[in-house]
Amino acid sequence: MDFGLLIKCVRKELGLSQEQLARELNISFSTVNRWENGKTNPSHMAKEIFFKFCANNNVDIKKLKKGDA
């Protein structure tokens, strides 16, 4: 699963819009949109923030990735 799809899956699981997720991560809406559409990739630090956000919201990344396989 590519990172953009992972972001979208997490966002959908939490019932968030791109704008709401952007606010939660303290980034712009357009950044989330570009990540989801594969136009840009998040930095290592941004990925760490995203994974910490997932952990804090009880989102099991491994389970989501398996669902895609």
All heavy atoms as TSV, in Angstrom:
chain	resi	resn	atom	element	x	y	z
A	1	MET	N	N	0.861	-1.179	0.000
A	1	MET	CA	C	0.000	0.000	0.000
A	1	MET	C	C	0.902	1.235	0.000
A	1	MET	O	O	1.820	1.326	0.806
A	1	MET	CB	C	-0.896	-0.026	1.247
A	1	MET	CG	C	-1.727	1.219	1.435
A	1	MET	SD	S	-2.727	1.271	2.951
A	1	MET	CE	C	-3.880	-0.026	2.690
A	2	ASP	N	N	0.631	2.150	-0.907
A	2	ASP	CA	C	1.438	3.367	-0.909
A	2	ASP	C	C	0.977	4.304	0.206
A	2	ASP	O	O	-0.101	4.136	0.778
A	2	ASP	CB	C	1.412	4.049	-2.279
A	2	ASP	CG	C	0.112	4.754	-2.608
A	2	ASP	OD1	O	-0.900	4.508	-1.934
A	2	ASP	OD2	O	0.107	5.551	-3.556
A	3	PHE	N	N	1.825	5.259	0.527
A	3	PHE	CA	C	1.555	6.113	1.680
A	3	PHE	C	C	0.290	6.951	1.494
A	3	PHE	O	O	-0.465	7.159	2.441
A	3	PHE	CB	C	2.767	7.001	1.984
A	3	PHE	CG	C	2.737	7.547	3.374
A	3	PHE	CD1	C	3.082	6.743	4.448
A	3	PHE	CD2	C	2.339	8.844	3.618
A	3	PHE	CE1	C	3.028	7.233	5.754
A	3	PHE	CE2	C	2.287	9.335	4.913
A	3	PHE	CZ	C	2.635	8.526	5.980
A	4	GLY	N	N	0.050	7.422	0.292
A	4	GLY	CA	C	-1.152	8.219	0.035
A	4	GLY	C	C	-2.427	7.446	0.330
A	4	GLY	O	O	-3.364	7.968	0.933
A	5	LEU	N	N	-2.451	6.188	-0.080
A	5	LEU	CA	C	-3.620	5.347	0.179
A	5	LEU	C	C	-3.759	5.061	1.668
A	5	LEU	O	O	-4.869	5.043	2.204
A	5	LEU	CB	C	-3.521	4.048	-0.618
A	5	LEU	CG	C	-4.711	3.099	-0.525
A	5	LEU	CD1	C	-6.003	3.801	-0.932
A	5	LEU	CD2	C	-4.479	1.873	-1.392
A	6	LEU	N	N	-2.632	4.882	2.337
A	6	LEU	CA	C	-2.650	4.659	3.777
A	6	LEU	C	C	-3.250	5.862	4.501
A	6	LEU	O	O	-4.101	5.705	5.378
A	6	LEU	CB	C	-1.232	4.385	4.288
A	6	LEU	CG	C	-1.102	4.147	5.788
A	6	LEU	CD1	C	-1.887	2.916	6.225
A	6	LEU	CD2	C	0.367	4.015	6.166
A	7	ILE	N	N	-2.847	7.051	4.116
A	7	ILE	CA	C	-3.392	8.272	4.723
A	7	ILE	C	C	-4.901	8.324	4.517
A	7	ILE	O	O	-5.659	8.612	5.443
A	7	ILE	CB	C	-2.721	9.523	4.137
A	7	ILE	CG1	C	-1.262	9.586	4.587
A	7	ILE	CG2	C	-3.457	10.797	4.555
A	7	ILE	CD1	C	-0.446	10.637	3.890
A	8	LYS	N	N	-5.325	8.032	3.304
A	8	LYS	CA	C	-6.759	8.068	2.995
A	8	LYS	C	C	-7.522	7.040	3.829
A	8	LYS	O	O	-8.598	7.341	4.358
A	8	LYS	CB	C	-6.985	7.815	1.503
A	8	LYS	CG	C	-8.406	8.020	1.080
A	8	LYS	CD	C	-8.533	7.932	-0.426
A	8	LYS	CE	C	-9.932	8.299	-0.865
A	8	LYS	NZ	N	-10.037	8.382	-2.322
A	9	CYS	N	N	-6.978	5.841	3.968
A	9	CYS	CA	C	-7.632	4.791	4.765
A	9	CYS	C	C	-7.757	5.204	6.226
A	9	CYS	O	O	-8.810	5.011	6.843
A	9	CYS	CB	C	-6.869	3.479	4.654
A	9	CYS	SG	S	-7.032	2.674	3.055
A	10	VAL	N	N	-6.692	5.755	6.766
A	10	VAL	CA	C	-6.721	6.218	8.164
A	10	VAL	C	C	-7.764	7.312	8.319
A	10	VAL	O	O	-8.574	7.304	9.247
A	10	VAL	CB	C	-5.331	6.717	8.615
A	10	VAL	CG1	C	-5.417	7.473	9.935
A	10	VAL	CG2	C	-4.357	5.549	8.727
A	11	ARG	N	N	-7.744	8.252	7.399
A	11	ARG	CA	C	-8.687	9.379	7.453
A	11	ARG	C	C	-10.124	8.880	7.404
A	11	ARG	O	O	-10.972	9.315	8.199
A	11	ARG	CB	C	-8.392	10.314	6.284
A	11	ARG	CG	C	-9.143	11.604	6.309
A	11	ARG	CD	C	-8.659	12.542	5.231
A	11	ARG	NE	N	-8.818	12.041	3.885
A	11	ARG	CZ	C	-9.983	11.970	3.234
A	11	ARG	NH1	N	-11.097	12.334	3.827
A	11	ARG	NH2	N	-10.034	11.527	1.990
A	12	LYS	N	N	-10.407	7.941	6.505
A	12	LYS	CA	C	-11.765	7.391	6.385
A	12	LYS	C	C	-12.152	6.615	7.640
A	12	LYS	O	O	-13.286	6.705	8.099
A	12	LYS	CB	C	-11.876	6.492	5.150
A	12	LYS	CG	C	-11.684	7.210	3.842
A	12	LYS	CD	C	-12.859	8.082	3.513
A	12	LYS	CE	C	-12.699	8.675	2.128
A	12	LYS	NZ	N	-13.817	9.525	1.769
A	13	GLU	N	N	-11.213	5.838	8.184
A	13	GLU	CA	C	-11.500	5.061	9.393
A	13	GLU	C	C	-11.884	5.972	10.559
A	13	GLU	O	O	-12.739	5.638	11.366
A	13	GLU	CB	C	-10.295	4.201	9.774
A	13	GLU	CG	C	-10.550	3.418	11.037
A	13	GLU	CD	C	-9.789	2.114	11.107
A	13	GLU	OE1	O	-9.661	1.436	10.080
A	13	GLU	OE2	O	-9.353	1.799	12.209
A	14	LEU	N	N	-11.239	7.145	10.617
A	14	LEU	CA	C	-11.533	8.084	11.700
A	14	LEU	C	C	-12.681	9.032	11.361
A	14	LEU	O	O	-13.073	9.854	12.192
A	14	LEU	CB	C	-10.270	8.890	12.046
A	14	LEU	CG	C	-9.124	8.069	12.638
A	14	LEU	CD1	C	-7.882	8.938	12.790
A	14	LEU	CD2	C	-9.525	7.456	13.968
A	15	GLY	N	N	-13.208	8.940	10.156
A	15	GLY	CA	C	-14.326	9.780	9.750
A	15	GLY	C	C	-13.943	11.245	9.607
A	15	GLY	O	O	-14.747	12.127	9.902
A	16	LEU	N	N	-12.722	11.495	9.141
A	16	LEU	CA	C	-12.233	12.867	9.010
A	16	LEU	C	C	-12.162	13.291	7.550
A	16	LEU	O	O	-11.881	12.470	6.671
A	16	LEU	CB	C	-10.821	12.987	9.601
A	16	LEU	CG	C	-10.644	12.679	11.081
A	16	LEU	CD1	C	-9.168	12.683	11.438
A	16	LEU	CD2	C	-11.411	13.658	11.926
A	17	SER	N	N	-12.380	14.553	7.315
A	17	SER	CA	C	-12.150	15.123	5.989
A	17	SER	C	C	-10.660	15.419	5.865
A	17	SER	O	O	-9.922	15.389	6.864
A	17	SER	CB	C	-12.947	16.419	5.812
A	17	SER	OG	O	-12.427	17.423	6.667
A	18	GLN	N	N	-10.223	15.711	4.664
A	18	GLN	CA	C	-8.816	16.098	4.492
A	18	GLN	C	C	-8.502	17.336	5.318
A	18	GLN	O	O	-7.440	17.430	5.936
A	18	GLN	CB	C	-8.506	16.359	3.018
A	18	GLN	CG	C	-8.454	15.117	2.176
A	18	GLN	CD	C	-8.092	15.407	0.730
A	18	GLN	OE1	O	-8.189	16.533	0.249
A	18	GLN	NE2	N	-7.674	14.368	0.021
A	19	GLU	N	N	-9.416	18.269	5.350
A	19	GLU	CA	C	-9.218	19.503	6.113
A	19	GLU	C	C	-9.107	19.216	7.612
A	19	GLU	O	O	-8.256	19.777	8.307
A	19	GLU	CB	C	-10.361	20.477	5.834
A	19	GLU	CG	C	-10.129	21.845	6.432
A	19	GLU	CD	C	-11.176	22.850	6.003
A	19	GLU	OE1	O	-11.734	22.721	4.894
A	19	GLU	OE2	O	-11.431	23.772	6.794
A	20	GLN	N	N	-9.960	18.335	8.117
A	20	GLN	CA	C	-9.912	17.992	9.539
A	20	GLN	C	C	-8.610	17.283	9.894
A	20	GLN	O	O	-8.002	17.575	10.924
A	20	GLN	CB	C	-11.109	17.107	9.912
A	20	GLN	CG	C	-12.426	17.845	9.893
A	20	GLN	CD	C	-13.613	16.892	9.982
A	20	GLN	OE1	O	-13.611	15.819	9.369
A	20	GLN	NE2	N	-14.621	17.295	10.742
A	21	LEU	N	N	-8.168	16.355	9.038
A	21	LEU	CA	C	-6.903	15.674	9.286
A	21	LEU	C	C	-5.751	16.671	9.259
A	21	LEU	O	O	-4.860	16.615	10.108
A	21	LEU	CB	C	-6.666	14.562	8.261
A	21	LEU	CG	C	-5.343	13.817	8.425
A	21	LEU	CD1	C	-5.263	13.125	9.785
A	21	LEU	CD2	C	-5.160	12.806	7.303
A	22	ALA	N	N	-5.783	17.570	8.316
A	22	ALA	CA	C	-4.734	18.589	8.228
A	22	ALA	C	C	-4.654	19.395	9.526
A	22	ALA	O	O	-3.560	19.635	10.047
A	22	ALA	CB	C	-5.003	19.519	7.043
A	23	ARG	N	N	-5.805	19.775	10.065
A	23	ARG	CA	C	-5.811	20.520	11.341
A	23	ARG	C	C	-5.219	19.683	12.461
A	23	ARG	O	O	-4.455	20.186	13.283
A	23	ARG	CB	C	-7.225	20.960	11.699
A	23	ARG	CG	C	-7.571	22.307	11.106
A	23	ARG	CD	C	-8.869	22.847	11.684
A	23	ARG	NE	N	-9.827	22.859	10.588
A	23	ARG	CZ	C	-11.032	22.348	10.601
A	23	ARG	NH1	N	-11.501	21.790	11.683
A	23	ARG	NH2	N	-11.810	22.392	9.551
A	24	GLU	N	N	-5.572	18.404	12.498
A	24	GLU	CA	C	-5.060	17.510	13.546
A	24	GLU	C	C	-3.539	17.378	13.471
A	24	GLU	O	O	-2.876	17.260	14.494
A	24	GLU	CB	C	-5.702	16.122	13.435
A	24	GLU	CG	C	-7.170	16.088	13.786
A	24	GLU	CD	C	-7.439	16.268	15.266
A	24	GLU	OE1	O	-6.587	15.883	16.092
A	24	GLU	OE2	O	-8.506	16.801	15.606
A	25	LEU	N	N	-3.000	17.364	12.260
A	25	LEU	CA	C	-1.563	17.195	12.059
A	25	LEU	C	C	-0.819	18.528	12.019
A	25	LEU	O	O	0.398	18.556	11.872
A	25	LEU	CB	C	-1.302	16.414	10.773
A	25	LEU	CG	C	-1.869	14.996	10.711
A	25	LEU	CD1	C	-1.614	14.391	9.335
A	25	LEU	CD2	C	-1.274	14.125	11.806
A	26	ASN	N	N	-1.574	19.617	12.089
A	26	ASN	CA	C	-1.009	20.964	12.044
A	26	ASN	C	C	-0.265	21.230	10.724
A	26	ASN	O	O	0.851	21.742	10.717
A	26	ASN	CB	C	-0.093	21.220	13.244
A	26	ASN	CG	C	0.104	22.697	13.505
A	26	ASN	OD1	O	-0.764	23.505	13.197
A	26	ASN	ND2	N	1.247	23.046	14.048
A	27	ILE	N	N	-0.923	20.819	9.631
A	27	ILE	CA	C	-0.403	21.070	8.293
A	27	ILE	C	C	-1.540	21.620	7.440
A	27	ILE	O	O	-2.681	21.676	7.890
A	27	ILE	CB	C	0.177	19.787	7.649
A	27	ILE	CG1	C	-0.895	18.684	7.569
A	27	ILE	CG2	C	1.405	19.305	8.407
A	27	ILE	CD1	C	-0.449	17.438	6.847
A	28	SER	N	N	-1.237	21.992	6.216
A	28	SER	CA	C	-2.277	22.555	5.361
A	28	SER	C	C	-3.122	21.461	4.701
A	28	SER	O	O	-2.658	20.336	4.511
A	28	SER	CB	C	-1.656	23.438	4.275
A	28	SER	OG	O	-0.977	22.648	3.327
A	29	PHE	N	N	-4.331	21.838	4.347
A	29	PHE	CA	C	-5.229	20.940	3.618
A	29	PHE	C	C	-4.575	20.495	2.317
A	29	PHE	O	O	-4.634	19.325	1.939
A	29	PHE	CB	C	-6.560	21.662	3.333
A	29	PHE	CG	C	-7.299	21.108	2.151
A	29	PHE	CD1	C	-8.034	19.945	2.258
A	29	PHE	CD2	C	-7.238	21.737	0.921
A	29	PHE	CE1	C	-8.698	19.418	1.159
A	29	PHE	CE2	C	-7.895	21.225	-0.178
A	29	PHE	CZ	C	-8.624	20.055	-0.052
A	30	SER	N	N	-3.937	21.432	1.613
A	30	SER	CA	C	-3.341	21.088	0.317
A	30	SER	C	C	-2.226	20.065	0.466
A	30	SER	O	O	-2.020	19.239	-0.431
A	30	SER	CB	C	-2.848	22.338	-0.410
A	30	SER	OG	O	-1.874	23.004	0.352
A	31	THR	N	N	-1.536	20.066	1.598
A	31	THR	CA	C	-0.490	19.067	1.829
A	31	THR	C	C	-1.104	17.683	1.941
A	31	THR	O	O	-0.629	16.733	1.309
A	31	THR	CB	C	0.317	19.408	3.097
A	31	THR	OG1	O	0.964	20.673	2.897
A	31	THR	CG2	C	1.349	18.354	3.408
A	32	VAL	N	N	-2.172	17.547	2.711
A	32	VAL	CA	C	-2.856	16.254	2.833
A	32	VAL	C	C	-3.365	15.817	1.464
A	32	VAL	O	O	-3.209	14.661	1.068
A	32	VAL	CB	C	-4.017	16.319	3.857
A	32	VAL	CG1	C	-4.840	15.036	3.827
A	32	VAL	CG2	C	-3.487	16.574	5.252
A	33	ASN	N	N	-3.935	16.737	0.729
A	33	ASN	CA	C	-4.466	16.428	-0.594
A	33	ASN	C	C	-3.360	15.938	-1.525
A	33	ASN	O	O	-3.525	14.939	-2.231
A	33	ASN	CB	C	-5.150	17.669	-1.173
A	33	ASN	CG	C	-5.807	17.393	-2.490
A	33	ASN	OD1	O	-5.167	17.500	-3.528
A	33	ASN	ND2	N	-7.079	17.042	-2.460
A	34	ARG	N	N	-2.214	16.595	-1.532
A	34	ARG	CA	C	-1.093	16.187	-2.390
A	34	ARG	C	C	-0.553	14.823	-1.972
A	34	ARG	O	O	-0.180	14.013	-2.825
A	34	ARG	CB	C	0.016	17.238	-2.378
A	34	ARG	CG	C	-0.352	18.491	-3.159
A	34	ARG	CD	C	0.847	19.402	-3.372
A	34	ARG	NE	N	1.423	19.850	-2.112
A	34	ARG	CZ	C	1.199	21.021	-1.538
A	34	ARG	NH1	N	0.387	21.880	-2.117
A	34	ARG	NH2	N	1.777	21.338	-0.404
A	35	TRP	N	N	-0.492	14.555	-0.667
A	35	TRP	CA	C	-0.041	13.243	-0.199
A	35	TRP	C	C	-0.984	12.158	-0.684
A	35	TRP	O	O	-0.555	11.142	-1.211
A	35	TRP	CB	C	0.028	13.199	1.317
A	35	TRP	CG	C	1.118	13.998	1.945
A	35	TRP	CD1	C	2.161	14.625	1.323
A	35	TRP	CD2	C	1.273	14.266	3.338
A	35	TRP	NE1	N	2.952	15.254	2.251
A	35	TRP	CE2	C	2.427	15.059	3.490
A	35	TRP	CE3	C	0.543	13.924	4.465
A	35	TRP	CZ2	C	2.867	15.490	4.739
A	35	TRP	CZ3	C	0.983	14.358	5.698
A	35	TRP	CH2	C	2.135	15.126	5.830
A	36	GLU	N	N	-2.280	12.368	-0.475
A	36	GLU	CA	C	-3.265	11.346	-0.867
A	36	GLU	C	C	-3.263	11.085	-2.370
A	36	GLU	O	O	-3.482	9.963	-2.800
A	36	GLU	CB	C	-4.680	11.753	-0.423
A	36	GLU	CG	C	-4.949	11.487	1.020
A	36	GLU	CD	C	-6.419	11.600	1.380
A	36	GLU	OE1	O	-7.294	11.575	0.493
A	36	GLU	OE2	O	-6.699	11.722	2.592
A	37	ASN	N	N	-3.025	12.119	-3.141
A	37	ASN	CA	C	-3.041	11.979	-4.601
A	37	ASN	C	C	-1.686	11.604	-5.176
A	37	ASN	O	O	-1.536	11.532	-6.393
A	37	ASN	CB	C	-3.569	13.262	-5.242
A	37	ASN	CG	C	-5.030	13.458	-4.939
A	37	ASN	OD1	O	-5.832	12.551	-5.107
A	37	ASN	ND2	N	-5.394	14.638	-4.452
A	38	GLY	N	N	-0.705	11.371	-4.308
A	38	GLY	CA	C	0.603	10.931	-4.762
A	38	GLY	C	C	1.434	11.991	-5.452
A	38	GLY	O	O	2.418	11.673	-6.118
A	39	LYS	N	N	1.050	13.248	-5.309
A	39	LYS	CA	C	1.801	14.323	-5.963
A	39	LYS	C	C	3.081	14.651	-5.203
A	39	LYS	O	O	4.064	15.072	-5.808
A	39	LYS	CB	C	0.925	15.558	-6.115
A	39	LYS	CG	C	-0.258	15.321	-7.029
A	39	LYS	CD	C	-0.961	16.603	-7.360
A	39	LYS	CE	C	-2.260	16.392	-8.084
A	39	LYS	NZ	N	-2.175	15.860	-9.400
A	40	THR	N	N	3.070	14.474	-3.879
A	40	THR	CA	C	4.267	14.661	-3.054
A	40	THR	C	C	4.294	13.579	-1.990
A	40	THR	O	O	3.276	12.936	-1.711
A	40	THR	CB	C	4.284	16.044	-2.351
A	40	THR	OG1	O	3.156	16.147	-1.496
A	40	THR	CG2	C	4.300	17.189	-3.340
A	41	ASN	N	N	5.450	13.401	-1.405
A	41	ASN	CA	C	5.598	12.450	-0.312
A	41	ASN	C	C	5.956	13.204	0.962
A	41	ASN	O	O	6.721	14.174	0.905
A	41	ASN	CB	C	6.704	11.435	-0.625
A	41	ASN	CG	C	6.293	10.485	-1.716
A	41	ASN	OD1	O	5.212	9.922	-1.675
A	41	ASN	ND2	N	7.150	10.308	-2.701
A	42	PRO	N	N	5.428	12.758	2.088
A	42	PRO	CA	C	5.748	13.426	3.340
A	42	PRO	C	C	7.204	13.189	3.730
A	42	PRO	O	O	7.798	12.172	3.377
A	42	PRO	CB	C	4.800	12.786	4.351
A	42	PRO	CG	C	4.340	11.527	3.736
A	42	PRO	CD	C	4.480	11.673	2.257
A	43	SER	N	N	7.744	14.150	4.455
A	43	SER	CA	C	9.100	13.995	4.982
A	43	SER	C	C	9.104	12.925	6.061
A	43	SER	O	O	8.045	12.493	6.535
A	43	SER	CB	C	9.562	15.323	5.587
A	43	SER	OG	O	8.796	15.620	6.747
A	44	HIS	N	N	10.289	12.520	6.455
A	44	HIS	CA	C	10.417	11.524	7.524
A	44	HIS	C	C	9.739	12.031	8.802
A	44	HIS	O	O	9.013	11.282	9.463
A	44	HIS	CB	C	11.894	11.218	7.778
A	44	HIS	CG	C	12.120	10.207	8.847
A	44	HIS	ND1	N	11.831	8.866	8.669
A	44	HIS	CD2	C	12.579	10.332	10.121
A	44	HIS	CE1	C	12.108	8.218	9.785
A	44	HIS	NE2	N	12.574	9.076	10.668
A	45	MET	N	N	9.941	13.306	9.116
A	45	MET	CA	C	9.346	13.883	10.320
A	45	MET	C	C	7.824	13.902	10.221
A	45	MET	O	O	7.127	13.589	11.188
A	45	MET	CB	C	9.849	15.305	10.562
A	45	MET	CG	C	9.343	15.892	11.878
A	45	MET	SD	S	9.759	17.629	12.158
A	45	MET	CE	C	11.515	17.627	11.994
A	46	ALA	N	N	7.307	14.239	9.053
A	46	ALA	CA	C	5.854	14.264	8.859
A	46	ALA	C	C	5.266	12.860	9.016
A	46	ALA	O	O	4.188	12.698	9.604
A	46	ALA	CB	C	5.511	14.836	7.488
A	47	LYS	N	N	5.979	11.853	8.516
A	47	LYS	CA	C	5.515	10.477	8.679
A	47	LYS	C	C	5.479	10.093	10.159
A	47	LYS	O	O	4.535	9.444	10.611
A	47	LYS	CB	C	6.400	9.510	7.905
A	47	LYS	CG	C	6.168	9.546	6.416
A	47	LYS	CD	C	7.037	8.539	5.702
A	47	LYS	CE	C	6.804	8.568	4.208
A	47	LYS	NZ	N	7.603	7.567	3.503
A	48	GLU	N	N	6.508	10.486	10.900
A	48	GLU	CA	C	6.536	10.192	12.333
A	48	GLU	C	C	5.353	10.830	13.051
A	48	GLU	O	O	4.720	10.197	13.899
A	48	GLU	CB	C	7.845	10.671	12.957
A	48	GLU	CG	C	9.022	9.799	12.620
A	48	GLU	CD	C	10.292	10.248	13.309
A	48	GLU	OE1	O	10.231	10.990	14.320
A	48	GLU	OE2	O	11.371	9.846	12.841
A	49	ILE	N	N	5.042	12.067	12.702
A	49	ILE	CA	C	3.899	12.759	13.299
A	49	ILE	C	C	2.609	12.030	12.943
A	49	ILE	O	O	1.736	11.831	13.789
A	49	ILE	CB	C	3.860	14.235	12.836
A	49	ILE	CG1	C	5.040	14.995	13.458
A	49	ILE	CG2	C	2.533	14.893	13.204
A	49	ILE	CD1	C	5.271	16.372	12.862
A	50	PHE	N	N	2.493	11.606	11.685
A	50	PHE	CA	C	1.302	10.887	11.247
A	50	PHE	C	C	1.147	9.571	12.006
A	50	PHE	O	O	0.063	9.240	12.475
A	50	PHE	CB	C	1.367	10.632	9.734
A	50	PHE	CG	C	0.238	9.805	9.213
A	50	PHE	CD1	C	-1.038	10.344	9.099
A	50	PHE	CD2	C	0.427	8.488	8.840
A	50	PHE	CE1	C	-2.096	9.577	8.623
A	50	PHE	CE2	C	-0.611	7.715	8.367
A	50	PHE	CZ	C	-1.875	8.262	8.257
A	51	PHE	N	N	2.233	8.814	12.138
A	51	PHE	CA	C	2.160	7.526	12.835
A	51	PHE	C	C	1.846	7.714	14.318
A	51	PHE	O	O	1.119	6.920	14.910
A	51	PHE	CB	C	3.438	6.719	12.640
A	51	PHE	CG	C	3.599	6.198	11.230
A	51	PHE	CD1	C	4.801	6.320	10.569
A	51	PHE	CD2	C	2.544	5.602	10.554
A	51	PHE	CE1	C	4.955	5.839	9.272
A	51	PHE	CE2	C	2.682	5.118	9.265
A	51	PHE	CZ	C	3.898	5.241	8.616
A	52	LYS	N	N	2.361	8.777	14.912
A	52	LYS	CA	C	2.053	9.062	16.316
A	52	LYS	C	C	0.566	9.418	16.452
A	52	LYS	O	O	-0.105	8.977	17.378
A	52	LYS	CB	C	2.915	10.209	16.836
A	52	LYS	CG	C	2.706	10.499	18.316
A	52	LYS	CD	C	3.604	11.609	18.802
A	52	LYS	CE	C	4.853	10.983	19.367
A	52	LYS	NZ	N	5.713	11.968	20.045
A	53	PHE	N	N	0.051	10.193	15.492
A	53	PHE	CA	C	-1.366	10.534	15.470
A	53	PHE	C	C	-2.209	9.257	15.393
A	53	PHE	O	O	-3.198	9.111	16.113
A	53	PHE	CB	C	-1.661	11.449	14.269
A	53	PHE	CG	C	-3.119	11.653	14.003
A	53	PHE	CD1	C	-3.863	12.546	14.748
A	53	PHE	CD2	C	-3.763	10.948	12.991
A	53	PHE	CE1	C	-5.220	12.734	14.500
A	53	PHE	CE2	C	-5.110	11.122	12.732
A	53	PHE	CZ	C	-5.835	12.028	13.498
A	54	CYS	N	N	-1.796	8.325	14.530
A	54	CYS	CA	C	-2.516	7.055	14.395
A	54	CYS	C	C	-2.512	6.294	15.715
A	54	CYS	O	O	-3.557	5.798	16.157
A	54	CYS	CB	C	-1.896	6.200	13.306
A	54	CYS	SG	S	-2.141	6.864	11.647
A	55	ALA	N	N	-1.357	6.208	16.338
A	55	ALA	CA	C	-1.246	5.493	17.620
A	55	ALA	C	C	-2.128	6.142	18.681
A	55	ALA	O	O	-2.818	5.443	19.438
A	55	ALA	CB	C	0.207	5.462	18.076
A	56	ASN	N	N	-2.137	7.454	18.725
A	56	ASN	CA	C	-2.948	8.177	19.716
A	56	ASN	C	C	-4.442	8.000	19.478
A	56	ASN	O	O	-5.245	8.195	20.391
A	56	ASN	CB	C	-2.595	9.665	19.728
A	56	ASN	CG	C	-1.229	9.940	20.296
A	56	ASN	OD1	O	-0.650	9.123	21.014
A	56	ASN	ND2	N	-0.677	11.094	19.968
A	57	ASN	N	N	-4.805	7.640	18.248
A	57	ASN	CA	C	-6.219	7.456	17.904
A	57	ASN	C	C	-6.569	5.988	17.717
A	57	ASN	O	O	-7.608	5.664	17.131
A	57	ASN	CB	C	-6.556	8.258	16.646
A	57	ASN	CG	C	-6.655	9.728	16.943
A	57	ASN	OD1	O	-7.668	10.193	17.449
A	57	ASN	ND2	N	-5.595	10.474	16.669
A	58	ASN	N	N	-5.691	5.107	18.212
A	58	ASN	CA	C	-5.923	3.655	18.184
A	58	ASN	C	C	-6.184	3.101	16.788
A	58	ASN	O	O	-7.037	2.238	16.603
A	58	ASN	CB	C	-7.076	3.273	19.125
A	58	ASN	CG	C	-6.787	3.658	20.550
A	58	ASN	OD1	O	-5.686	3.410	21.054
A	58	ASN	ND2	N	-7.751	4.286	21.201
A	59	VAL	N	N	-5.458	3.626	15.814
A	59	VAL	CA	C	-5.557	3.120	14.447
A	59	VAL	C	C	-4.408	2.143	14.236
A	59	VAL	O	O	-3.246	2.502	14.388
A	59	VAL	CB	C	-5.483	4.267	13.417
A	59	VAL	CG1	C	-5.461	3.713	11.998
A	59	VAL	CG2	C	-6.640	5.223	13.606
A	60	ASP	N	N	-4.737	0.915	13.895
A	60	ASP	CA	C	-3.745	-0.127	13.683
A	60	ASP	C	C	-3.302	-0.106	12.221
A	60	ASP	O	O	-3.993	-0.616	11.338
A	60	ASP	CB	C	-4.337	-1.483	14.049
A	60	ASP	CG	C	-3.327	-2.621	14.019
A	60	ASP	OD1	O	-2.216	-2.418	13.480
A	60	ASP	OD2	O	-3.659	-3.691	14.540
A	61	ILE	N	N	-2.143	0.492	11.972
A	61	ILE	CA	C	-1.626	0.623	10.615
A	61	ILE	C	C	-1.409	-0.746	9.973
A	61	ILE	O	O	-1.728	-0.944	8.800
A	61	ILE	CB	C	-0.296	1.416	10.635
A	61	ILE	CG1	C	-0.511	2.841	11.142
A	61	ILE	CG2	C	0.347	1.437	9.255
A	61	ILE	CD1	C	-1.377	3.703	10.277
A	62	LYS	N	N	-0.869	-1.686	10.722
A	62	LYS	CA	C	-0.606	-3.023	10.170
A	62	LYS	C	C	-1.892	-3.685	9.695
A	62	LYS	O	O	-1.937	-4.323	8.662
A	62	LYS	CB	C	0.110	-3.896	11.199
A	62	LYS	CG	C	1.510	-3.453	11.474
A	62	LYS	CD	C	2.174	-4.305	12.529
A	62	LYS	CE	C	3.544	-3.750	12.856
A	62	LYS	NZ	N	4.187	-4.462	13.950
A	63	LYS	N	N	-2.947	-3.517	10.473
A	63	LYS	CA	C	-4.242	-4.104	10.116
A	63	LYS	C	C	-4.781	-3.469	8.826
A	63	LYS	O	O	-5.284	-4.157	7.949
A	63	LYS	CB	C	-5.222	-3.896	11.261
A	63	LYS	CG	C	-6.593	-4.468	11.023
A	63	LYS	CD	C	-7.486	-4.216	12.210
A	63	LYS	CE	C	-8.918	-4.598	11.936
A	63	LYS	NZ	N	-9.811	-4.234	13.031
A	64	LEU	N	N	-4.620	-2.151	8.706
A	64	LEU	CA	C	-5.075	-1.462	7.493
A	64	LEU	C	C	-4.294	-1.943	6.272
A	64	LEU	O	O	-4.867	-2.160	5.210
A	64	LEU	CB	C	-4.919	0.057	7.635
A	64	LEU	CG	C	-5.923	0.762	8.519
A	64	LEU	CD1	C	-5.576	2.243	8.627
A	64	LEU	CD2	C	-7.336	0.609	7.984
A	65	LYS	N	N	-2.990	-2.102	6.435
A	65	LYS	CA	C	-2.167	-2.556	5.311
A	65	LYS	C	C	-2.554	-3.964	4.882
A	65	LYS	O	O	-2.588	-4.269	3.707
A	65	LYS	CB	C	-0.687	-2.520	5.689
A	65	LYS	CG	C	-0.115	-1.131	5.709
A	65	LYS	CD	C	1.375	-1.178	6.016
A	65	LYS	CE	C	1.994	0.194	5.946
A	65	LYS	NZ	N	3.433	0.157	6.219
A	66	LYS	N	N	-2.864	-4.840	5.838
A	66	LYS	CA	C	-3.273	-6.207	5.506
A	66	LYS	C	C	-4.598	-6.217	4.767
A	66	LYS	O	O	-4.822	-7.038	3.894
A	66	LYS	CB	C	-3.381	-7.069	6.773
A	66	LYS	CG	C	-2.049	-7.470	7.329
A	66	LYS	CD	C	-2.225	-8.355	8.543
A	66	LYS	CE	C	-0.888	-8.700	9.134
A	66	LYS	NZ	N	-1.017	-9.531	10.352
A	67	GLY	N	N	-5.488	-5.307	5.114
A	67	GLY	CA	C	-6.779	-5.213	4.450
A	67	GLY	C	C	-6.659	-4.881	2.988
A	67	GLY	O	O	-7.525	-5.200	2.185
A	68	ASP	N	N	-5.550	-4.250	2.616
A	68	ASP	CA	C	-5.327	-3.867	1.222
A	68	ASP	C	C	-4.794	-5.027	0.403
A	68	ASP	O	O	-4.972	-5.069	-0.806
A	68	ASP	CB	C	-4.327	-2.692	1.166
A	68	ASP	CG	C	-4.112	-2.211	-0.246
A	68	ASP	OD1	O	-5.097	-1.815	-0.882
A	68	ASP	OD2	O	-2.959	-2.226	-0.710
A	69	ALA	N	N	-4.133	-5.985	1.064
A	69	ALA	CA	C	-3.473	-7.073	0.329
A	69	ALA	C	C	-4.455	-8.054	-0.275
A	69	ALA	O	O	-5.583	-8.160	0.065
A	69	ALA	CB	C	-2.540	-7.823	1.276
